[in-house]
Amino acid sequence: MSEAIPDLRSHPRAEAYGIIARDAGAILEGVTDDVAAMSTIAALIHHSLGFLWTGFYRVVAPGLLQVGPYQGSLGCIEIEFGRGVCGTAARDRKTVIVEDVEKFPGHISCDSRSRSEIVVPVINGKGELIAVLDVDADVTGAFSADDKAGLEKIVEWFKVK
């Protein structure tokens, strides 16, 4: 792996996520700290693909997420399960893709430039929800099944670390 994060915006998304997963695996080999891993993964995804906001909301109490390592403008500090896209993904433990955040009931606008969003639950090796990975884009319809598959593959690191 090179020292710089590669610009993968011109690659097909499925290929780009494969490269990010490979690089994350190499960088995180031997790492056991979830926060260090979240920081690294957020930086790799954010800078490789040029998203508006990329980061984690960690489960800090029953039914409560708190902003964790991220790249981009300020994030919301706390989100309750069931609120907004992140809270919905946490409550349901399922990836949520929102083509247009303006049309998502209860969307929480942490950055008014956000137009689409994908949120992926992060499950540890014990089957516990420990966080959600939240990625926002400044265009509508930015996320597809390729993003879902790629991001879900990347967060599998937390199951097998």
N, C-alpha and C positions, 0 to 999 in steps of 0.2 A: 504494500500500500504506500502511496506517495504521502508526503507530509501535508499537502494541500487537499482540501475537499474538492472532488471533481465536480465540474458543472455538467449535470446530466439532463438538462432541460431539453436538449435536442434528441435524446434517446427515447424509444418507446417506453412507456411507464413500466411495463412488466420487466423489461431489461434493466431499467434504472434501479428498480427496487431490488433486483437480484444483486446488482453491484453494491448497493447500500448495505444489504444484509450480509454480504461477504465481508465488506470492510468493517462493519460493526462487529461481526464475529471475531475478526482478527484483532481489532483494537481491544475488545472486551475479554479476550482470552485470559482466564485466571481472575477476572474481576468478580467480586461477590456483592459489592455495594450497589443497591438499586438506584440510588440518587446519581451516582457517578455514571451508571449505565444510561439513565434517562437523559442526563446532560449530553452525553456523547451521541446518543441516538437522535435527540432533537436537533443538534447541530448538523449532523450528517444529512438528515432529511431536509431540513430547512435550506441549507446552503447548496445542496446538490440540485434541488428542484425549484428553488426560488419562491417558496410560498410566503404568504403574508405573515402567518403566525404558526409556529410548530412547537408543541410542548405537551407536558403532562400535567394532569390534575390528579393528585394523590389522595387516596382514602385516608383521612386523618381521624375520623370518628364514625360511628355507625350513621350511615346516610349523609355523610358530608365529604365533599372533595375540597382540596385546597391546592392552589396553584403550586406547581413544582418547577423543575427545570424547564426552561423554554427559550425560544429565540423569537424575536419580534417585539412589537410594542407591548405595553403593559397588558397583563391578563387580569381577569376578574380574580379576586382574592379567594372567595369561597363560593361554591355552588352546591346546593342541596340535591340529593338524588331526586330524579323526576323533573327538575327544572332545566329548561333549555336543552340543547343537543347533548352536552356533556352529561348532565344529570339523567337524561333519558337513556343514554348508552350505559351508564353506570347501573341504573335501576334494572334495566332489562338484560344487562350483560351481553349485548349484541351491538355489532357495528352499525352506526347510523350514518347514512350519506344524505346530505341536504343539498339539493341543486340550487335552491334560492332561499337564503336564510330569512328573507322578508316574508316568505310563505310558511315558515315553520312556527306553529303555535307556541308561544312562550319563549321564543328565541331570546337569548341574552346577548346584547350587543356590547362586547368589551372594546371593539374597534369598529367604528362606523364604516370603514372601508371593506369589511368582510362581506362577501357576496355568496360564498358557498363553503361547506364545511364537511369534514368527515371525522368521526370520533370512534376510536377502537378501544374496547375494554382490554385491560392488561391483567392477566391472571397468572398467579405464581404457581410453583410446583405443588402446592397444597390445594390448589383449586380455588384460592381466595382472590377476590377482586382487590388489587392493590392500587390501581390507578386507571385512568383513561388517557389515551394519546389523542390529542386534539390537533387537527390541521385545518387552517383557514386559508382561503384564496380570495383574491380581490376581483375575481370574475365568477359569474354564475356557471354552473355545470362543470366545475373544474375536476370533479372526482367521479371515478367509474369503478367497475368491478375489478379492474387492474389495480387501482389504488387500494381497494378493500383487501384483495388477496396479498398484495405486497406488504402493506402495513401490518396485517395480521401475522404474516410470516416473520416480520422483524420483531414484533413484540413477543413472539414465542421464546425469545432469549430468556425472558423472566421465568418461564416454566422449566427450562432445562439448565439454567446456570449452575 
